[in-house]
Amino acid sequence: MRPNALPPSVARLIEEFAKLPGIGPKTASRLTFYLLRAPDEQVAALAEAVRALKLDLVECRRCRNIAEASPCAICSDESRDQTVVCVVEEPLDVVAIERTGVYRGLYHVLHGAISPVEGILPQDLRIGELIARLDREPIEEVILATNPNLEGETTATYIVRQIGSRPVRITRLARGLPMGGDLEYADEVTLARALEGRREVD
């Protein structure tokens, strides 16, 4: 269907959906026409959820995660270990780690990773706020949980340099073979890291 054959409001929504990551023109069109057929209550609920996403959320002044109040629920939880901070790139990384139910420390969200190609420099991230926390809070360990790619490694290396001689233990998430994976399909870097991160068998 040619764009000029659509009512302007329909064409506009298709354009807006198509701007979202992972959504092309065809998917954008399907979503738009689905909403046209959907009950009014469902469309209103979606519109309200999108509105609340921008109006009701704030950035936690301590960990920089998204929340409905600052400090966030994690930072306000006194039962969590106040001496350990896990540094992640995005709020979704916090969700992934929390899902494990293993980690009970605090977080610091960078909101990205250093990527000069994309124009993202250290000053564009929340690294300065992390260093300020180290000087202000009784943090004894920083866990670097940035992604295992070039940008994540660059970011982790930069943070280590910024921490400098502060009396803080710096650790990195262990990397290796995924559960259910076959050795023959693992790349050399993954295998090497799995060997380096080996431990005693209980």
KARAQUI-V386509 format. One record per residue. N is the residue number from 1. RES is the residue in one letter. OMEGA is omega in radians with two decimals (none if undefined). Layout:
N|RES|OMEGA / N|RES|OMEGA
This chain:
1|M|-3.14 / 2|R|-3.10 / 3|P|-3.08 / 4|N|3.08 / 5|A|-3.12 / 6|L|2.97 / 7|P|-3.09 / 8|P|-3.12 / 9|S|3.11 / 10|V|-3.14 / 11|A|-3.13 / 12|R|-3.13 / 13|L|3.09 / 14|I|3.12 / 15|E|-3.11 / 16|E|3.09 / 17|F|-3.08 / 18|A|3.10 / 19|K|-3.11 / 20|L|-3.13 / 21|P|3.09 / 22|G|-3.14 / 23|I|3.10 / 24|G|-3.12 / 25|P|-3.10 / 26|K|3.11 / 27|T|3.11 / 28|A|3.12 / 29|S|3.14 / 30|R|3.13 / 31|L|-3.13 / 32|T|-3.11 / 33|F|3.02 / 34|Y|-3.14 / 35|L|3.09 / 36|L|-3.12 / 37|R|-3.06 / 38|A|3.08 / 39|P|-3.12 / 40|D|-3.11 / 41|E|-3.13 / 42|Q|3.12 / 43|V|3.13 / 44|A|3.13 / 45|A|3.10 / 46|L|-3.14 / 47|A|3.14 / 48|E|3.13 / 49|A|3.11 / 50|V|3.12 / 51|R|-3.11 / 52|A|-3.14 / 53|L|-3.10 / 54|K|-3.03 / 55|L|-3.03 / 56|D|-3.10 / 57|L|3.07 / 58|V|3.06 / 59|E|3.13 / 60|C|-3.08 / 61|R|-3.12 / 62|R|-3.05 / 63|C|3.13 / 64|R|3.05 / 65|N|3.08 / 66|I|-3.09 / 67|A|3.08 / 68|E|3.08 / 69|A|3.12 / 70|S|0.07 / 71|P|-3.09 / 72|C|-3.10 / 73|A|-3.13 / 74|I|3.14 / 75|C|-3.12 / 76|S|-3.09 / 77|D|-3.08 / 78|E|3.13 / 79|S|3.13 / 80|R|-3.12 / 81|D|-3.09 / 82|Q|-3.08 / 83|T|-3.11 / 84|V|3.11 / 85|V|3.09 / 86|C|-3.09 / 87|V|-3.13 / 88|V|-3.11 / 89|E|-3.01 / 90|E|3.08 / 91|P|3.12 / 92|L|3.10 / 93|D|3.08 / 94|V|3.14 / 95|V|-3.11 / 96|A|-3.12 / 97|I|3.12 / 98|E|-3.13 / 99|R|-3.13 / 100|T|-3.12 / 101|G|-3.07 / 102|V|-3.03 / 103|Y|-3.12 / 104|R|3.10 / 105|G|-3.13 / 106|L|-3.13 / 107|Y|2.90 / 108|H|-3.07 / 109|V|-3.09 / 110|L|-3.05 / 111|H|3.08 / 112|G|3.11 / 113|A|-3.13 / 114|I|3.14 / 115|S|-3.14 / 116|P|3.14 / 117|V|3.13 / 118|E|3.11 / 119|G|3.13 / 120|I|-3.10 / 121|L|-3.12 / 122|P|-3.11 / 123|Q|3.10 / 124|D|-3.11 / 125|L|-3.11 / 126|R|-3.13 / 127|I|3.11 / 128|G|3.12 / 129|E|3.09 / 130|L|-3.13 / 131|I|3.10 / 132|A|3.11 / 133|R|-3.13 / 134|L|3.14 / 135|D|-3.00 / 136|R|-3.04 / 137|E|-3.11 / 138|P|-3.08 / 139|I|-3.12 / 140|E|-3.13 / 141|E|3.04 / 142|V|3.09 / 143|I|3.12 / 144|L|-3.10 / 145|A|3.06 / 146|T|-3.06 / 147|N|-3.12 / 148|P|3.07 / 149|N|-3.07 / 150|L|-3.12 / 151|E|3.14 / 152|G|3.11 / 153|E|3.11 / 154|T|-3.14 / 155|T|3.14 / 156|A|3.14 / 157|T|3.13 / 158|Y|-3.13 / 159|I|3.11 / 160|V|3.13 / 161|R|-3.12 / 162|Q|3.11 / 163|I|3.04 / 164|G|-3.04 / 165|S|3.11 / 166|R|-3.08 / 167|P|-3.11 / 168|V|3.06 / 169|R|-3.14 / 170|I|3.11 / 171|T|-3.13 / 172|R|3.08 / 173|L|3.09 / 174|A|3.11 / 175|R|3.12 / 176|G|-3.04 / 177|L|3.09 / 178|P|3.08 / 179|M|3.12 / 180|G|-3.12 / 181|G|3.09 / 182|D|3.14 / 183|L|-3.04 / 184|E|-3.13 / 185|Y|-3.12 / 186|A|3.10 / 187|D|-3.04 / 188|E|-3.11 / 189|V|3.14 / 190|T|3.12 / 191|L|3.14 / 192|A|-3.14 / 193|R|3.09 / 194|A|3.10 / 195|L|-3.12 / 196|E|-3.09 / 197|G|-3.12 / 198|R|-3.14 / 199|R|-3.13 / 200|E|3.06 / 201|V|-3.12 / 202|D|none
